[in-house]
């Protein structure tokens, strides 16, 4: 009798665990997907902001260099025209 009751308890606990595992199998991929996609979104937002800011700074530096060259060129032209 004890052997039969133990087997019944084992089968009941197995059924409960199988139901629990089914629920976890349904929930876990959802949470995993949420975590993966949210981390990807955060990564791309940070990556794009970082590179856009760097690109903006590089553009600003190039623009400043261009303005410096232009001003130097204009001052040289004025200097030459003043000599004439």
N, CA, C and O atoms as a Maestro MAE file, in Angstrom:
{
 s_m_m2io_version
 :::
 2.0.0
}

f_m_ct {
 s_m_title
 :::
 protein
 m_atom[336] {
  # First column is atom index #
  i_m_mmod_type
  r_m_x_coord
  r_m_y_coord
  r_m_z_coord
  i_m_residue_number
  s_m_chain_name
  s_m_pdb_residue_name
  s_m_pdb_atom_name
  i_m_atomic_number
  :::
  1 25 0.820 -1.186 0.000 1 A "UNK " " N  " 7
  2 3 0.000 0.000 0.000 1 A "UNK " " CA " 6
  3 2 0.875 1.265 0.000 1 A "UNK " " C  " 6
  4 15 0.596 2.236 -0.704 1 A "UNK " " O  " 8
  5 25 1.916 1.221 0.795 2 A "UNK " " N  " 7
  6 3 2.767 2.399 0.854 2 A "UNK " " CA " 6
  7 2 3.455 2.641 -0.481 2 A "UNK " " C  " 6
  8 15 3.649 3.785 -0.892 2 A "UNK " " O  " 8
  9 25 3.824 1.555 -1.156 3 A "UNK " " N  " 7
  10 3 4.478 1.684 -2.459 3 A "UNK " " CA " 6
  11 2 3.538 2.306 -3.475 3 A "UNK " " C  " 6
  12 15 3.954 3.140 -4.279 3 A "UNK " " O  " 8
  13 25 2.268 1.904 -3.445 4 A "UNK " " N  " 7
  14 3 1.298 2.457 -4.378 4 A "UNK " " CA " 6
  15 2 1.031 3.939 -4.086 4 A "UNK " " C  " 6
  16 15 0.935 4.744 -5.012 4 A "UNK " " O  " 8
  17 25 0.913 4.294 -2.832 5 A "UNK " " N  " 7
  18 3 0.641 5.694 -2.491 5 A "UNK " " CA " 6
  19 2 1.844 6.574 -2.858 5 A "UNK " " C  " 6
  20 15 1.675 7.714 -3.290 5 A "UNK " " O  " 8
  21 25 3.049 6.042 -2.685 6 A "UNK " " N  " 7
  22 3 4.235 6.807 -3.084 6 A "UNK " " CA " 6
  23 2 4.263 7.022 -4.595 6 A "UNK " " C  " 6
  24 15 4.612 8.105 -5.066 6 A "UNK " " O  " 8
  25 25 3.897 5.994 -5.350 7 A "UNK " " N  " 7
  26 3 3.866 6.119 -6.810 7 A "UNK " " CA " 6
  27 2 2.817 7.130 -7.244 7 A "UNK " " C  " 6
  28 15 3.050 7.912 -8.166 7 A "UNK " " O  " 8
  29 25 1.657 7.118 -6.579 8 A "UNK " " N  " 7
  30 3 0.614 8.085 -6.907 8 A "UNK " " CA " 6
  31 2 1.079 9.512 -6.608 8 A "UNK " " C  " 6
  32 15 0.833 10.432 -7.388 8 A "UNK " " O  " 8
  33 25 1.752 9.683 -5.471 9 A "UNK " " N  " 7
  34 3 2.268 11.003 -5.118 9 A "UNK " " CA " 6
  35 2 3.325 11.459 -6.131 9 A "UNK " " C  " 6
  36 15 3.375 12.627 -6.517 9 A "UNK " " O  " 8
  37 25 4.165 10.511 -6.550 10 A "UNK " " N  " 7
  38 3 5.186 10.841 -7.551 10 A "UNK " " CA " 6
  39 2 4.540 11.261 -8.862 10 A "UNK " " C  " 6
  40 15 4.979 12.224 -9.491 10 A "UNK " " O  " 8
  41 25 3.507 10.551 -9.276 11 A "UNK " " N  " 7
  42 3 2.834 10.902 -10.525 11 A "UNK " " CA " 6
  43 2 2.142 12.264 -10.409 11 A "UNK " " C  " 6
  44 15 2.174 13.058 -11.350 11 A "UNK " " O  " 8
  45 25 1.520 12.534 -9.263 12 A "UNK " " N  " 7
  46 3 0.884 13.835 -9.066 12 A "UNK " " CA " 6
  47 2 1.921 14.957 -9.097 12 A "UNK " " C  " 6
  48 15 1.714 15.993 -9.729 12 A "UNK " " O  " 8
  49 25 3.036 14.734 -8.407 13 A "UNK " " N  " 7
  50 3 4.075 15.769 -8.411 13 A "UNK " " CA " 6
  51 2 4.672 15.932 -9.804 13 A "UNK " " C  " 6
  52 15 5.025 17.041 -10.206 13 A "UNK " " O  " 8
  53 25 4.787 14.807 -10.556 14 A "UNK " " N  " 7
  54 3 5.283 14.905 -11.941 14 A "UNK " " CA " 6
  55 2 4.340 15.732 -12.787 14 A "UNK " " C  " 6
  56 15 4.783 16.588 -13.553 14 A "UNK " " O  " 8
  57 25 3.047 15.489 -12.659 15 A "UNK " " N  " 7
  58 3 2.060 16.241 -13.426 15 A "UNK " " CA " 6
  59 2 2.103 17.725 -13.054 15 A "UNK " " C  " 6
  60 15 2.009 18.590 -13.925 15 A "UNK " " O  " 8
  61 25 2.244 18.015 -11.763 16 A "UNK " " N  " 7
  62 3 2.337 19.411 -11.336 16 A "UNK " " CA " 6
  63 2 3.590 20.071 -11.908 16 A "UNK " " C  " 6
  64 15 3.537 21.206 -12.381 16 A "UNK " " O  " 8
  65 25 4.713 19.361 -11.863 17 A "UNK " " N  " 7
  66 3 5.953 19.900 -12.399 17 A "UNK " " CA " 6
  67 2 5.870 20.102 -13.908 17 A "UNK " " C  " 6
  68 15 6.368 21.096 -14.437 17 A "UNK " " O  " 8
  69 25 5.232 19.145 -14.603 18 A "UNK " " N  " 7
  70 3 5.084 19.299 -16.054 18 A "UNK " " CA " 6
  71 2 4.249 20.534 -16.383 18 A "UNK " " C  " 6
  72 15 4.574 21.285 -17.304 18 A "UNK " " O  " 8
  73 25 3.174 20.739 -15.625 19 A "UNK " " N  " 7
  74 3 2.372 21.945 -15.830 19 A "UNK " " CA " 6
  75 2 3.179 23.203 -15.537 19 A "UNK " " C  " 6
  76 15 3.089 24.193 -16.264 19 A "UNK " " O  " 8
  77 25 3.968 23.155 -14.469 20 A "UNK " " N  " 7
  78 3 4.806 24.292 -14.112 20 A "UNK " " CA " 6
  79 2 5.837 24.566 -15.205 20 A "UNK " " C  " 6
  80 15 6.063 25.717 -15.576 20 A "UNK " " O  " 8
  81 25 6.463 23.501 -15.722 21 A "UNK " " N  " 7
  82 3 7.452 23.674 -16.790 21 A "UNK " " CA " 6
  83 2 6.817 24.204 -18.066 21 A "UNK " " C  " 6
  84 15 7.429 24.997 -18.782 21 A "UNK " " O  " 8
  85 25 5.581 23.769 -18.357 22 A "UNK " " N  " 7
  86 3 4.889 24.303 -19.542 22 A "UNK " " CA " 6
  87 2 4.666 25.801 -19.405 22 A "UNK " " C  " 6
  88 15 4.855 26.564 -20.352 22 A "UNK " " O  " 8
  89 25 4.260 26.204 -18.206 23 A "UNK " " N  " 7
  90 3 4.044 27.640 -17.981 23 A "UNK " " CA " 6
  91 2 5.360 28.395 -18.125 23 A "UNK " " C  " 6
  92 15 5.407 29.459 -18.742 23 A "UNK " " O  " 8
  93 25 6.428 27.843 -17.553 24 A "UNK " " N  " 7
  94 3 7.734 28.514 -17.652 24 A "UNK " " CA " 6
  95 2 8.201 28.556 -19.091 24 A "UNK " " C  " 6
  96 15 8.767 29.558 -19.527 24 A "UNK " " O  " 8
  97 25 7.976 27.485 -19.838 25 A "UNK " " N  " 7
  98 3 8.369 27.478 -21.254 25 A "UNK " " CA " 6
  99 2 7.610 28.543 -22.032 25 A "UNK " " C  " 6
  100 15 8.159 29.123 -22.968 25 A "UNK " " O  " 8
  101 25 6.371 28.812 -21.669 26 A "UNK " " N  " 7
  102 3 5.618 29.867 -22.344 26 A "UNK " " CA " 6
  103 2 6.079 31.254 -21.926 26 A "UNK " " C  " 6
  104 15 6.178 32.160 -22.754 26 A "UNK " " O  " 8
  105 25 6.361 31.417 -20.639 27 A "UNK " " N  " 7
  106 3 6.720 32.740 -20.122 27 A "UNK " " CA " 6
  107 2 8.167 33.092 -20.435 27 A "UNK " " C  " 6
  108 15 8.458 34.234 -20.792 27 A "UNK " " O  " 8
  109 25 9.068 32.145 -20.311 28 A "UNK " " N  " 7
  110 3 10.501 32.431 -20.448 28 A "UNK " " CA " 6
  111 2 10.853 32.994 -21.820 28 A "UNK " " C  " 6
  112 15 11.570 33.993 -21.879 28 A "UNK " " O  " 8
  113 25 10.390 32.408 -22.936 29 A "UNK " " N  " 7
  114 3 10.750 33.020 -24.214 29 A "UNK " " CA " 6
  115 2 10.237 34.453 -24.334 29 A "UNK " " C  " 6
  116 15 10.892 35.301 -24.942 29 A "UNK " " O  " 8
  117 25 9.076 34.722 -23.761 30 A "UNK " " N  " 7
  118 3 8.546 36.081 -23.799 30 A "UNK " " CA " 6
  119 2 9.477 37.033 -23.047 30 A "UNK " " C  " 6
  120 15 9.826 38.092 -23.567 30 A "UNK " " O  " 8
  121 25 9.879 36.669 -21.833 31 A "UNK " " N  " 7
  122 3 10.780 37.518 -21.058 31 A "UNK " " CA " 6
  123 2 12.144 37.632 -21.720 31 A "UNK " " C  " 6
  124 15 12.753 38.701 -21.743 31 A "UNK " " O  " 8
  125 25 12.618 36.496 -22.264 32 A "UNK " " N  " 7
  126 3 13.919 36.534 -22.946 32 A "UNK " " CA " 6
  127 2 13.851 37.476 -24.143 32 A "UNK " " C  " 6
  128 15 14.772 38.263 -24.367 32 A "UNK " " O  " 8
  129 25 12.777 37.403 -24.905 33 A "UNK " " N  " 7
  130 3 12.633 38.292 -26.064 33 A "UNK " " CA " 6
  131 2 12.553 39.748 -25.625 33 A "UNK " " C  " 6
  132 15 13.163 40.622 -26.240 33 A "UNK " " O  " 8
  133 25 11.807 40.003 -24.572 34 A "UNK " " N  " 7
  134 3 11.693 41.383 -24.080 34 A "UNK " " CA " 6
  135 2 13.060 41.900 -23.661 34 A "UNK " " C  " 6
  136 15 13.429 43.027 -23.993 34 A "UNK " " O  " 8
  137 25 13.810 41.085 -22.935 35 A "UNK " " N  " 7
  138 3 15.135 41.515 -22.468 35 A "UNK " " CA " 6
  139 2 16.074 41.737 -23.645 35 A "UNK " " C  " 6
  140 15 16.771 42.750 -23.701 35 A "UNK " " O  " 8
  141 25 16.096 40.794 -24.590 36 A "UNK " " N  " 7
  142 3 17.006 40.911 -25.739 36 A "UNK " " CA " 6
  143 2 16.658 42.125 -26.587 36 A "UNK " " C  " 6
  144 15 17.540 42.913 -26.928 36 A "UNK " " O  " 8
  145 25 15.386 42.288 -26.931 37 A "UNK " " N  " 7
  146 3 15.009 43.396 -27.803 37 A "UNK " " CA " 6
  147 2 15.173 44.745 -27.107 37 A "UNK " " C  " 6
  148 15 15.585 45.719 -27.738 37 A "UNK " " O  " 8
  149 25 14.857 44.811 -25.819 38 A "UNK " " N  " 7
  150 3 15.048 46.080 -25.125 38 A "UNK " " CA " 6
  151 2 16.525 46.428 -25.020 38 A "UNK " " C  " 6
  152 15 16.900 47.594 -25.143 38 A "UNK " " O  " 8
  153 25 17.371 45.416 -24.791 39 A "UNK " " N  " 7
  154 3 18.805 45.707 -24.733 39 A "UNK " " CA " 6
  155 2 19.326 46.112 -26.103 39 A "UNK " " C  " 6
  156 15 20.195 46.979 -26.193 39 A "UNK " " O  " 8
  157 25 18.816 45.505 -27.177 40 A "UNK " " N  " 7
  158 3 19.224 45.918 -28.520 40 A "UNK " " CA " 6
  159 2 18.791 47.347 -28.813 40 A "UNK " " C  " 6
  160 15 19.554 48.129 -29.380 40 A "UNK " " O  " 8
  161 25 17.575 47.683 -28.431 41 A "UNK " " N  " 7
  162 3 17.082 49.045 -28.661 41 A "UNK " " CA " 6
  163 2 17.936 50.048 -27.885 41 A "UNK " " C  " 6
  164 15 18.330 51.084 -28.421 41 A "UNK " " O  " 8
  165 25 18.215 49.737 -26.631 42 A "UNK " " N  " 7
  166 3 19.051 50.643 -25.828 42 A "UNK " " CA " 6
  167 2 20.438 50.759 -26.435 42 A "UNK " " C  " 6
  168 15 20.999 51.853 -26.493 42 A "UNK " " O  " 8
  169 25 21.001 49.633 -26.891 43 A "UNK " " N  " 7
  170 3 22.334 49.657 -27.488 43 A "UNK " " CA " 6
  171 2 22.361 50.548 -28.725 43 A "UNK " " C  " 6
  172 15 23.268 51.365 -28.884 43 A "UNK " " O  " 8
  173 25 21.370 50.392 -29.598 44 A "UNK " " N  " 7
  174 3 21.366 51.197 -30.814 44 A "UNK " " CA " 6
  175 2 21.122 52.669 -30.523 44 A "UNK " " C  " 6
  176 15 21.687 53.532 -31.195 44 A "UNK " " O  " 8
  177 25 20.289 52.971 -29.528 45 A "UNK " " N  " 7
  178 3 20.074 54.374 -29.170 45 A "UNK " " CA " 6
  179 2 21.378 54.987 -28.667 45 A "UNK " " C  " 6
  180 15 21.754 56.080 -29.089 45 A "UNK " " O  " 8
  181 25 22.067 54.288 -27.770 46 A "UNK " " N  " 7
  182 3 23.331 54.797 -27.233 46 A "UNK " " CA " 6
  183 2 24.371 54.884 -28.345 46 A "UNK " " C  " 6
  184 15 25.095 55.875 -28.449 46 A "UNK " " O  " 8
  185 25 24.444 53.840 -29.177 47 A "UNK " " N  " 7
  186 3 25.428 53.789 -30.267 47 A "UNK " " CA " 6
  187 2 25.198 54.940 -31.247 47 A "UNK " " C  " 6
  188 15 26.137 55.637 -31.632 47 A "UNK " " O  " 8
  189 25 23.951 55.129 -31.642 48 A "UNK " " N  " 7
  190 3 23.648 56.197 -32.601 48 A "UNK " " CA " 6
  191 2 23.915 57.570 -31.999 48 A "UNK " " C  " 6
  192 15 24.490 58.431 -32.664 48 A "UNK " " O  " 8
  193 25 23.508 57.787 -30.757 49 A "UNK " " N  " 7
  194 3 23.758 59.083 -30.126 49 A "UNK " " CA " 6
  195 2 25.244 59.344 -30.011 49 A "UNK " " C  " 6
  196 15 25.702 60.458 -30.263 49 A "UNK " " O  " 8
  197 25 26.001 58.326 -29.633 50 A "UNK " " N  " 7
  198 3 27.450 58.495 -29.486 50 A "UNK " " CA " 6
  199 2 28.076 58.854 -30.826 50 A "UNK " " C  " 6
  200 15 28.874 59.786 -30.920 50 A "UNK " " O  " 8
  201 25 27.704 58.102 -31.865 51 A "UNK " " N  " 7
  202 3 28.319 58.354 -33.167 51 A "UNK " " CA " 6
  203 2 27.802 59.639 -33.805 51 A "UNK " " C  " 6
  204 15 28.549 60.333 -34.494 51 A "UNK " " O  " 8
  205 25 26.540 59.957 -33.581 52 A "UNK " " N  " 7
  206 3 26.032 61.221 -34.106 52 A "UNK " " CA " 6
  207 2 26.724 62.401 -33.435 52 A "UNK " " C  " 6
  208 15 27.059 63.388 -34.090 52 A "UNK " " O  " 8
  209 25 26.935 62.294 -32.130 53 A "UNK " " N  " 7
  210 3 27.632 63.377 -31.436 53 A "UNK " " CA " 6
  211 2 29.064 63.493 -31.918 53 A "UNK " " C  " 6
  212 15 29.572 64.598 -32.106 53 A "UNK " " O  " 8
  213 25 29.724 62.346 -32.120 54 A "UNK " " N  " 7
  214 3 31.091 62.393 -32.634 54 A "UNK " " CA " 6
  215 2 31.103 62.960 -34.039 54 A "UNK " " C  " 6
  216 15 31.976 63.758 -34.378 54 A "UNK " " O  " 8
  217 25 30.141 62.555 -34.865 55 A "UNK " " N  " 7
  218 3 30.067 63.084 -36.221 55 A "UNK " " CA " 6
  219 2 29.824 64.577 -36.212 55 A "UNK " " C  " 6
  220 15 30.388 65.309 -37.026 55 A "UNK " " O  " 8
  221 25 28.987 65.030 -35.295 56 A "UNK " " N  " 7
  222 3 28.716 66.462 -35.187 56 A "UNK " " CA " 6
  223 2 29.979 67.211 -34.780 56 A "UNK " " C  " 6
  224 15 30.283 68.274 -35.322 56 A "UNK " " O  " 8
  225 25 30.711 66.651 -33.822 57 A "UNK " " N  " 7
  226 3 31.944 67.308 -33.379 57 A "UNK " " CA " 6
  227 2 32.966 67.359 -34.509 57 A "UNK " " C  " 6
  228 15 33.634 68.375 -34.700 57 A "UNK " " O  " 8
  229 25 33.090 66.250 -35.267 58 A "UNK " " N  " 7
  230 3 34.034 66.237 -36.395 58 A "UNK " " CA " 6
  231 2 33.628 67.266 -37.445 58 A "UNK " " C  " 6
  232 15 34.472 67.971 -37.997 58 A "UNK " " O  " 8
  233 25 32.330 67.345 -37.712 59 A "UNK " " N  " 7
  234 3 31.843 68.320 -38.685 59 A "UNK " " CA " 6
  235 2 32.116 69.749 -38.205 59 A "UNK " " C  " 6
  236 15 32.485 70.623 -38.989 59 A "UNK " " O  " 8
  237 25 31.929 69.962 -36.923 60 A "UNK " " N  " 7
  238 3 32.183 71.280 -36.354 60 A "UNK " " CA " 6
  239 2 33.667 71.640 -36.487 60 A "UNK " " C  " 6
  240 15 34.006 72.775 -36.819 60 A "UNK " " O  " 8
  241 25 34.547 70.667 -36.225 61 A "UNK " " N  " 7
  242 3 35.989 70.912 -36.337 61 A "UNK " " CA " 6
  243 2 36.366 71.189 -37.792 61 A "UNK " " C  " 6
  244 15 37.137 72.107 -38.071 61 A "UNK " " O  " 8
  245 25 35.820 70.390 -38.727 62 A "UNK " " N  " 7
  246 3 36.116 70.611 -40.142 62 A "UNK " " CA " 6
  247 2 35.620 71.984 -40.596 62 A "UNK " " C  " 6
  248 15 36.299 72.686 -41.346 62 A "UNK " " O  " 8
  249 25 34.437 72.351 -40.134 63 A "UNK " " N  " 7
  250 3 33.884 73.657 -40.483 63 A "UNK " " CA " 6
  251 2 34.767 74.776 -39.932 63 A "UNK " " C  " 6
  252 15 35.003 75.775 -40.611 63 A "UNK " " O  " 8
  253 25 35.251 74.608 -38.711 64 A "UNK " " N  " 7
  254 3 36.122 75.613 -38.106 64 A "UNK " " CA " 6
  255 2 37.440 75.713 -38.873 64 A "UNK " " C  " 6
  256 15 37.952 76.811 -39.090 64 A "UNK " " O  " 8
  257 25 37.984 74.573 -39.280 65 A "UNK " " N  " 7
  258 3 39.215 74.592 -40.082 65 A "UNK " " CA " 6
  259 2 38.990 75.317 -41.403 65 A "UNK " " C  " 6
  260 15 39.809 76.129 -41.834 65 A "UNK " " O  " 8
  261 25 37.855 75.005 -42.037 66 A "UNK " " N  " 7
  262 3 37.541 75.667 -43.302 66 A "UNK " " CA " 6
  263 2 37.444 77.180 -43.104 66 A "UNK " " C  " 6
  264 15 37.970 77.954 -43.903 66 A "UNK " " O  " 8
  265 25 36.773 77.589 -42.040 67 A "UNK " " N  " 7
  266 3 36.649 79.030 -41.769 67 A "UNK " " CA " 6
  267 2 38.016 79.660 -41.499 67 A "UNK " " C  " 6
  268 15 38.284 80.778 -41.937 67 A "UNK " " O  " 8
  269 25 38.866 78.948 -40.787 68 A "UNK " " N  " 7
  270 3 40.213 79.470 -40.528 68 A "UNK " " CA " 6
  271 2 40.992 79.635 -41.832 68 A "UNK " " C  " 6
  272 15 41.625 80.669 -42.049 68 A "UNK " " O  " 8
  273 25 40.949 78.610 -42.710 69 A "UNK " " N  " 7
  274 3 41.649 78.706 -43.997 69 A "UNK " " CA " 6
  275 2 41.086 79.841 -44.846 69 A "UNK " " C  " 6
  276 15 41.833 80.585 -45.481 69 A "UNK " " O  " 8
  277 25 39.768 79.964 -44.849 70 A "UNK " " N  " 7
  278 3 39.126 81.012 -45.642 70 A "UNK " " CA " 6
  279 2 39.540 82.403 -45.132 70 A "UNK " " C  " 6
  280 15 39.879 83.293 -45.912 70 A "UNK " " O  " 8
  281 25 39.503 82.559 -43.824 71 A "UNK " " N  " 7
  282 3 39.891 83.858 -43.250 71 A "UNK " " CA " 6
  283 2 41.359 84.166 -43.534 71 A "UNK " " C  " 6
  284 15 41.720 85.305 -43.828 71 A "UNK " " O  " 8
  285 25 42.191 83.144 -43.444 72 A "UNK " " N  " 7
  286 3 43.611 83.356 -43.734 72 A "UNK " " CA " 6
  287 2 43.803 83.724 -45.211 72 A "UNK " " C  " 6
  288 15 44.602 84.600 -45.540 72 A "UNK " " O  " 8
  289 25 43.068 83.051 -46.087 73 A "UNK " " N  " 7
  290 3 43.160 83.336 -47.527 73 A "UNK " " CA " 6
  291 2 42.688 84.768 -47.816 73 A "UNK " " C  " 6
  292 15 43.323 85.501 -48.575 73 A "UNK " " O  " 8
  293 25 41.578 85.148 -47.204 74 A "UNK " " N  " 7
  294 3 41.055 86.507 -47.405 74 A "UNK " " CA " 6
  295 2 42.046 87.545 -46.885 74 A "UNK " " C  " 6
  296 15 42.262 88.572 -47.529 74 A "UNK " " O  " 8
  297 25 42.640 87.289 -45.743 75 A "UNK " " N  " 7
  298 3 43.603 88.253 -45.199 75 A "UNK " " CA " 6
  299 2 44.838 88.353 -46.098 75 A "UNK " " C  " 6
  300 15 45.407 89.436 -46.237 75 A "UNK " " O  " 8
  301 25 45.261 87.247 -46.708 76 A "UNK " " N  " 7
  302 3 46.402 87.292 -47.630 76 A "UNK " " CA " 6
  303 2 46.049 88.092 -48.885 76 A "UNK " " C  " 6
  304 15 46.854 88.882 -49.379 76 A "UNK " " O  " 8
  305 25 44.841 87.875 -49.389 77 A "UNK " " N  " 7
  306 3 44.417 88.627 -50.577 77 A "UNK " " CA " 6
  307 2 44.376 90.113 -50.264 77 A "UNK " " C  " 6
  308 15 44.822 90.933 -51.066 77 A "UNK " " O  " 8
  309 25 43.836 90.464 -49.089 78 A "UNK " " N  " 7
  310 3 43.787 91.882 -48.693 78 A "UNK " " CA " 6
  311 2 45.198 92.458 -48.551 78 A "UNK " " C  " 6
  312 15 45.468 93.595 -48.935 78 A "UNK " " O  " 8
  313 25 46.074 91.647 -47.995 79 A "UNK " " N  " 7
  314 3 47.455 92.110 -47.813 79 A "UNK " " CA " 6
  315 2 48.120 92.364 -49.166 79 A "UNK " " C  " 6
  316 15 48.806 93.371 -49.344 79 A "UNK " " O  " 8
  317 25 47.915 91.448 -50.122 80 A "UNK " " N  " 7
  318 3 48.497 91.616 -51.462 80 A "UNK " " CA " 6
  319 2 47.873 92.813 -52.165 80 A "UNK " " C  " 6
  320 15 48.566 93.581 -52.831 80 A "UNK " " O  " 8
  321 25 46.566 92.967 -52.015 81 A "UNK " " N  " 7
  322 3 45.905 94.101 -52.688 81 A "UNK " " CA " 6
  323 2 46.333 95.437 -52.062 81 A "UNK " " C  " 6
  324 15 46.381 96.459 -52.747 81 A "UNK " " O  " 8
  325 25 46.638 95.422 -50.776 82 A "UNK " " N  " 7
  326 3 47.123 96.645 -50.129 82 A "UNK " " CA " 6
  327 2 48.519 97.019 -50.615 82 A "UNK " " C  " 6
  328 15 48.872 98.198 -50.652 82 A "UNK " " O  " 8
  329 25 49.309 96.021 -50.987 83 A "UNK " " N  " 7
  330 3 50.655 96.296 -51.483 83 A "UNK " " CA " 6
  331 2 50.627 96.973 -52.847 83 A "UNK " " C  " 6
  332 15 51.521 97.749 -53.187 83 A "UNK " " O  " 8
  333 25 49.589 96.670 -53.623 84 A "UNK " " N  " 7
  334 3 49.496 97.272 -54.971 84 A "UNK " " CA " 6
  335 2 49.138 98.674 -54.856 84 A "UNK " " C  " 6
  336 15 49.008 99.363 -55.868 84 A "UNK " " O  " 8
  :::
 }
 m_bond[335] {
  # First column is bond index #
  i_m_from
  i_m_to
  i_m_order
  :::
  1 1 2 1
  2 2 3 1
  3 3 4 2
  4 3 5 1
  5 5 6 1
  6 6 7 1
  7 7 8 2
  8 7 9 1
  9 9 10 1
  10 10 11 1
  11 11 12 2
  12 11 13 1
  13 13 14 1
  14 14 15 1
  15 15 16 2
  16 15 17 1
  17 17 18 1
  18 18 19 1
  19 19 20 2
  20 19 21 1
  21 21 22 1
  22 22 23 1
  23 23 24 2
  24 23 25 1
  25 25 26 1
  26 26 27 1
  27 27 28 2
  28 27 29 1
  29 29 30 1
  30 30 31 1
  31 31 32 2
  32 31 33 1
  33 33 34 1
  34 34 35 1
  35 35 36 2
  36 35 37 1
  37 37 38 1
  38 38 39 1
  39 39 40 2
  40 39 41 1
  41 41 42 1
  42 42 43 1
  43 43 44 2
  44 43 45 1
  45 45 46 1
  46 46 47 1
  47 47 48 2
  48 47 49 1
  49 49 50 1
  50 50 51 1
  51 51 52 2
  52 51 53 1
  53 53 54 1
  54 54 55 1
  55 55 56 2
  56 55 57 1
  57 57 58 1
  58 58 59 1
  59 59 60 2
  60 59 61 1
  61 61 62 1
  62 62 63 1
  63 63 64 2
  64 63 65 1
  65 65 66 1
  66 66 67 1
  67 67 68 2
  68 67 69 1
  69 69 70 1
  70 70 71 1
  71 71 72 2
  72 71 73 1
  73 73 74 1
  74 74 75 1
  75 75 76 2
  76 75 77 1
  77 77 78 1
  78 78 79 1
  79 79 80 2
  80 79 81 1
  81 81 82 1
  82 82 83 1
  83 83 84 2
  84 83 85 1
  85 85 86 1
  86 86 87 1
  87 87 88 2
  88 87 89 1
  89 89 90 1
  90 90 91 1
  91 91 92 2
  92 91 93 1
  93 93 94 1
  94 94 95 1
  95 95 96 2
  96 95 97 1
  97 97 98 1
  98 98 99 1
  99 99 100 2
  100 99 101 1
  101 101 102 1
  102 102 103 1
  103 103 104 2
  104 103 105 1
  105 105 106 1
  106 106 107 1
  107 107 108 2
  108 107 109 1
  109 109 110 1
  110 110 111 1
  111 111 112 2
  112 111 113 1
  113 113 114 1
  114 114 115 1
  115 115 116 2
  116 115 117 1
  117 117 118 1
  118 118 119 1
  119 119 120 2
  120 119 121 1
  121 121 122 1
  122 122 123 1
  123 123 124 2
  124 123 125 1
  125 125 126 1
  126 126 127 1
  127 127 128 2
  128 127 129 1
  129 129 130 1
  130 130 131 1
  131 131 132 2
  132 131 133 1
  133 133 134 1
  134 134 135 1
  135 135 136 2
  136 135 137 1
  137 137 138 1
  138 138 139 1
  139 139 140 2
  140 139 141 1
  141 141 142 1
  142 142 143 1
  143 143 144 2
  144 143 145 1
  145 145 146 1
  146 146 147 1
  147 147 148 2
  148 147 149 1
  149 149 150 1
  150 150 151 1
  151 151 152 2
  152 151 153 1
  153 153 154 1
  154 154 155 1
  155 155 156 2
  156 155 157 1
  157 157 158 1
  158 158 159 1
  159 159 160 2
  160 159 161 1
  161 161 162 1
  162 162 163 1
  163 163 164 2
  164 163 165 1
  165 165 166 1
  166 166 167 1
  167 167 168 2
  168 167 169 1
  169 169 170 1
  170 170 171 1
  171 171 172 2
  172 171 173 1
  173 173 174 1
  174 174 175 1
  175 175 176 2
  176 175 177 1
  177 177 178 1
  178 178 179 1
  179 179 180 2
  180 179 181 1
  181 181 182 1
  182 182 183 1
  183 183 184 2
  184 183 185 1
  185 185 186 1
  186 186 187 1
  187 187 188 2
  188 187 189 1
  189 189 190 1
  190 190 191 1
  191 191 192 2
  192 191 193 1
  193 193 194 1
  194 194 195 1
  195 195 196 2
  196 195 197 1
  197 197 198 1
  198 198 199 1
  199 199 200 2
  200 199 201 1
  201 201 202 1
  202 202 203 1
  203 203 204 2
  204 203 205 1
  205 205 206 1
  206 206 207 1
  207 207 208 2
  208 207 209 1
  209 209 210 1
  210 210 211 1
  211 211 212 2
  212 211 213 1
  213 213 214 1
  214 214 215 1
  215 215 216 2
  216 215 217 1
  217 217 218 1
  218 218 219 1
  219 219 220 2
  220 219 221 1
  221 221 222 1
  222 222 223 1
  223 223 224 2
  224 223 225 1
  225 225 226 1
  226 226 227 1
  227 227 228 2
  228 227 229 1
  229 229 230 1
  230 230 231 1
  231 231 232 2
  232 231 233 1
  233 233 234 1
  234 234 235 1
  235 235 236 2
  236 235 237 1
  237 237 238 1
  238 238 239 1
  239 239 240 2
  240 239 241 1
  241 241 242 1
  242 242 243 1
  243 243 244 2
  244 243 245 1
  245 245 246 1
  246 246 247 1
  247 247 248 2
  248 247 249 1
  249 249 250 1
  250 250 251 1
  251 251 252 2
  252 251 253 1
  253 253 254 1
  254 254 255 1
  255 255 256 2
  256 255 257 1
  257 257 258 1
  258 258 259 1
  259 259 260 2
  260 259 261 1
  261 261 262 1
  262 262 263 1
  263 263 264 2
  264 263 265 1
  265 265 266 1
  266 266 267 1
  267 267 268 2
  268 267 269 1
  269 269 270 1
  270 270 271 1
  271 271 272 2
  272 271 273 1
  273 273 274 1
  274 274 275 1
  275 275 276 2
  276 275 277 1
  277 277 278 1
  278 278 279 1
  279 279 280 2
  280 279 281 1
  281 281 282 1
  282 282 283 1
  283 283 284 2
  284 283 285 1
  285 285 286 1
  286 286 287 1
  287 287 288 2
  288 287 289 1
  289 289 290 1
  290 290 291 1
  291 291 292 2
  292 291 293 1
  293 293 294 1
  294 294 295 1
  295 295 296 2
  296 295 297 1
  297 297 298 1
  298 298 299 1
  299 299 300 2
  300 299 301 1
  301 301 302 1
  302 302 303 1
  303 303 304 2
  304 303 305 1
  305 305 306 1
  306 306 307 1
  307 307 308 2
  308 307 309 1
  309 309 310 1
  310 310 311 1
  311 311 312 2
  312 311 313 1
  313 313 314 1
  314 314 315 1
  315 315 316 2
  316 315 317 1
  317 317 318 1
  318 318 319 1
  319 319 320 2
  320 319 321 1
  321 321 322 1
  322 322 323 1
  323 323 324 2
  324 323 325 1
  325 325 326 1
  326 326 327 1
  327 327 328 2
  328 327 329 1
  329 329 330 1
  330 330 331 1
  331 331 332 2
  332 331 333 1
  333 333 334 1
  334 334 335 1
  335 335 336 2
  :::
 }
}
